Amino acid sequence: MATIKTRYTLGDTIHFIDCDGKKRKEIIRMIETQLVEGYDLWVIYGYGDNLYELNHVSEHKILISQKQLNEQQQNPGKLSKATIT
């Protein structure tokens, strides 16, 4: 059985930019894993007010978004095109 190491746990607050470009701040309510072809195992975090209809964001998306947020704070007015490989 594999041990999955994640950067966040239940109850942690995540900051990310959603698909509309809005900065979001959410509390993690669920953690699941997903096998993605070519990327091995991804960790997916669920958040939202309704436990039966949680929204999801991947760890990869959070990391890219946090890098963009950090760059925006260092260089106000510039939009980042940061990627993590």
NUKOL-549674 format. One line per field, with one value per atom (N, C-alpha, C): x, y, z; atom name. Coordinates in pm, 1 decimal. Layout:
// NUKOL-549674
xx: [X|...] .
yy: [Y|...] .
zz: [Z|...] .
atome: [CA|...] .
***
This chain:
// NUKOL-549674
xx: [84.4|0.0|88.5|56.1|136.9|103.7|204.8|184.3|176.4|68.4|49.4|83.1|178.6|218.0|153.7|84.5|18.8|69.3|47.9|90.1|-15.9|-138.8|-249.1|-325.6|-398.6|-483.7|-623.7|-715.7|-852.6|-852.1|-929.8|-938.8|-841.0|-739.9|-644.6|-712.5|-663.1|-713.3|-621.5|-681.3|-603.9|-636.5|-537.0|-553.0|-518.5|-606.3|-579.2|-659.8|-628.3|-699.9|-790.4|-920.7|-1012.9|-1008.6|-1089.4|-1086.1|-1132.4|-1201.6|-1244.0|-1141.2|-1028.4|-923.4|-943.4|-1040.2|-1067.3|-986.8|-932.8|-860.3|-961.4|-935.3|-1026.2|-953.6|-1028.5|-977.0|-1081.0|-1044.4|-1138.9|-1078.7|-1165.1|-1122.2|-1140.1|-1037.2|-1041.8|-1136.4|-1232.1|-1329.6|-1315.8|-1242.1|-1224.2|-1092.7|-1026.5|-903.8|-923.6|-894.6|-900.9|-782.7|-757.7|-648.8|-705.6|-633.5|-679.9|-559.1|-568.6|-461.2|-482.2|-384.7|-394.2|-286.6|-328.6|-234.5|-124.1|-0.1|113.4|160.7|80.0|117.2|117.8|99.8|93.2|-24.6|0.9|-106.9|-120.9|-240.3|-268.7|-351.3|-330.5|-411.9|-514.1|-639.4|-748.7|-810.4|-829.3|-888.5|-1029.3|-1122.8|-1260.1|-1289.2|-1368.2|-1404.1|-1546.1|-1610.3|-1744.3|-1833.1|-1949.3|-2041.1|-2126.5|-2151.1|-2237.3|-2151.6|-2149.2|-2065.2|-2102.4|-2225.6|-2269.5|-2238.1|-2202.3|-2168.0|-2041.8|-1932.8|-1806.5|-1744.7|-1680.4|-1598.1|-1460.3|-1383.2|-1251.4|-1144.8|-1025.5|-909.2|-790.3|-703.2|-589.3|-474.3|-389.9|-271.3|-185.0|-175.2|-96.4|-148.5|-279.7|-342.0|-315.6|-321.7|-296.9|-153.5|-58.2|83.0|109.7|53.3|71.1|9.3|-110.3|-181.7|-107.2|-53.1|19.6|146.3|209.6|326.9|285.6|171.1|121.0|88.6|23.5|-11.8|113.4|216.4|342.2|408.1|405.8|465.6|387.8|255.3|173.7|203.5|228.9|261.2|397.5|491.7|624.8|627.0|543.1|538.3|393.3|339.1|198.6|173.7|59.8|22.8|58.7|142.7|181.1|105.7|57.0|-12.0|88.1|97.8|195.5|146.6|241.4|211.4|295.1|308.2|393.6|338.4|429.6|391.5|489.9|441.9|527.9|537.7|659.7|678.1|717.9] .
yy: [-118.6|0.0|124.3|217.4|338.5|441.0|514.6|626.2|753.0|826.6|949.2|1069.2|1147.5|1267.4|1387.7|1468.1|1586.4|1710.0|1824.0|1950.4|2005.7|1957.4|2010.4|1897.8|1932.7|1835.3|1894.9|1814.5|1862.6|1983.2|2083.9|2204.0|2313.2|2281.4|2383.6|2482.3|2604.3|2705.6|2711.7|2706.6|2715.1|2846.2|2903.4|3026.0|2990.7|3024.0|2994.5|3087.9|3087.4|3166.5|3070.4|3099.7|3008.6|3030.4|2954.0|2959.6|3094.5|3174.2|3307.8|3415.2|3374.2|3468.0|3536.9|3489.2|3548.4|3477.8|3556.2|3497.7|3432.7|3307.2|3233.3|3193.2|3184.2|3137.0|3038.8|2910.2|2806.0|2715.1|2648.7|2551.5|2411.3|2329.5|2193.0|2108.3|2044.6|1961.0|1814.3|1786.7|1648.7|1636.1|1522.1|1493.4|1358.9|1354.1|1227.2|1221.6|1105.1|1090.7|1039.5|1066.0|1028.3|992.6|883.5|844.0|914.1|994.2|1069.2|1017.6|973.1|915.1|1014.4|971.3|1056.7|1140.4|1147.0|1228.3|1148.6|1018.1|932.7|973.3|992.6|1018.1|1166.8|1218.8|1357.0|1360.4|1462.1|1482.1|1590.4|1560.4|1652.2|1695.6|1824.6|1876.6|1925.9|1890.9|1937.4|2048.5|2144.5|2255.6|2299.5|2368.2|2419.5|2403.1|2465.0|2462.6|2336.5|2276.3|2159.0|2033.6|1951.2|1830.7|1734.8|1743.2|1651.5|1703.4|1830.8|1888.8|1973.4|1911.1|1983.7|2021.1|2135.6|2174.4|2112.7|2099.6|2037.5|2120.5|2111.9|2174.4|2080.5|2066.4|1976.1|2045.1|1964.4|2017.8|2093.6|2041.7|2104.5|2244.8|2259.1|2390.3|2486.9|2437.4|2523.0|2574.4|2487.4|2527.0|2632.2|2612.9|2711.6|2843.9|2836.2|2956.4|3032.1|2959.9|3025.9|3092.4|3031.6|3094.1|3223.9|3222.5|3342.5|3451.1|3413.1|3510.7|3574.1|3493.1|3546.0|3643.4|3609.2|3698.0|3828.5|3822.3|3943.4|4035.4|3976.4|4057.7|4124.3|4055.6|4111.0|4211.8|4190.1|4277.7|4318.5|4410.0|4449.5|4500.6|4462.8|4509.4|4413.8|4314.3|4217.7|4086.7|4027.2|3898.8|3789.2|3690.1|3584.2|3477.6|3415.2|3298.6|3181.5|3173.8|3073.9|2933.9|2841.0|2699.3|2621.1|2508.8|2417.9|2290.1|2243.8|2121.3|2008.6] .
zz: [0.0|0.0|0.0|-85.8|-100.4|7.4|46.5|137.3|52.9|69.8|-7.7|79.3|34.8|109.0|42.9|121.3|67.8|140.1|80.5|141.2|235.0|223.5|302.0|370.1|475.1|542.9|556.2|604.4|624.1|717.6|683.1|765.1|727.6|644.4|600.5|505.5|503.6|411.3|290.5|172.4|48.9|-21.3|-86.5|-164.6|-309.0|-400.8|-541.1|-629.2|-757.7|-857.1|-932.8|-936.6|-1005.0|-1156.5|-1228.6|-1374.7|-1429.8|-1347.9|-1390.2|-1356.0|-1297.0|-1261.3|-1127.3|-1047.6|-916.9|-808.7|-716.1|-603.9|-509.8|-471.8|-384.9|-257.8|-150.4|-22.5|29.4|39.7|77.5|184.3|258.0|358.6|301.1|311.8|259.3|342.4|274.7|343.4|303.7|197.1|153.5|77.5|92.2|17.1|-51.5|-179.1|-251.3|-347.2|-400.2|-496.9|-627.4|-733.4|-865.8|-950.8|-1021.8|-1111.7|-1244.9|-1285.9|-1410.8|-1504.8|-1621.3|-1716.7|-1750.6|-1736.3|-1766.3|-1648.7|-1542.2|-1426.6|-1297.0|-1304.5|-1185.9|-1097.7|-969.9|-876.0|-846.7|-860.4|-824.6|-698.4|-618.7|-500.6|-533.4|-503.4|-531.3|-399.0|-381.5|-259.2|-287.5|-198.2|-212.2|-113.1|-155.4|-68.4|-103.6|-14.8|-40.0|82.3|77.4|190.5|195.0|80.4|72.6|58.9|162.9|160.9|48.5|-1.6|-106.4|-246.1|-256.8|-387.2|-375.0|-334.2|-316.3|-449.8|-453.2|-567.4|-545.8|-652.0|-640.7|-708.6|-656.2|-719.1|-694.5|-794.4|-780.0|-707.7|-647.0|-579.8|-680.5|-800.7|-906.5|-936.2|-946.6|-973.3|-857.6|-734.2|-618.3|-621.0|-651.9|-653.4|-760.8|-880.7|-987.6|-945.3|-888.7|-848.7|-739.5|-641.3|-533.4|-586.3|-685.6|-747.8|-817.3|-885.2|-951.9|-849.9|-739.4|-635.9|-576.0|-551.8|-497.2|-594.0|-722.8|-823.1|-834.1|-822.3|-829.2|-711.6|-594.0|-477.3|-492.4|-557.8|-577.1|-691.4|-793.8|-910.9|-937.5|-860.7|-880.4|-1021.8|-1076.4|-1209.6|-1320.9|-1293.2|-1395.8|-1373.2|-1481.2|-1473.1|-1507.4|-1418.7|-1435.6|-1533.5|-1600.1|-1682.4|-1630.0|-1498.4|-1435.0|-1453.9|-1475.3|-1480.6|-1396.6|-1346.8|-1270.7|-1348.8|-1372.9|-1449.4|-1359.1] .
atome: [N|CA|C|N|CA|C|N|CA|C|N|CA|C|N|CA|C|N|CA|C|N|CA|C|N|CA|C|N|CA|C|N|CA|C|N|CA|C|N|CA|C|N|CA|C|N|CA|C|N|CA|C|N|CA|C|N|CA|C|N|CA|C|N|CA|C|N|CA|C|N|CA|C|N|CA|C|N|CA|C|N|CA|C|N|CA|C|N|CA|C|N|CA|C|N|CA|C|N|CA|C|N|CA|C|N|CA|C|N|CA|C|N|CA|C|N|CA|C|N|CA|C|N|CA|C|N|CA|C|N|CA|C|N|CA|C|N|CA|C|N|CA|C|N|CA|C|N|CA|C|N|CA|C|N|CA|C|N|CA|C|N|CA|C|N|CA|C|N|CA|C|N|CA|C|N|CA|C|N|CA|C|N|CA|C|N|CA|C|N|CA|C|N|CA|C|N|CA|C|N|CA|C|N|CA|C|N|CA|C|N|CA|C|N|CA|C|N|CA|C|N|CA|C|N|CA|C|N|CA|C|N|CA|C|N|CA|C|N|CA|C|N|CA|C|N|CA|C|N|CA|C|N|CA|C|N|CA|C|N|CA|C|N|CA|C|N|CA|C|N|CA|C|N|CA|C|N|CA|C|N|CA|C|N|CA|C|N|CA|C|N|CA|C|N|CA|C] .
***
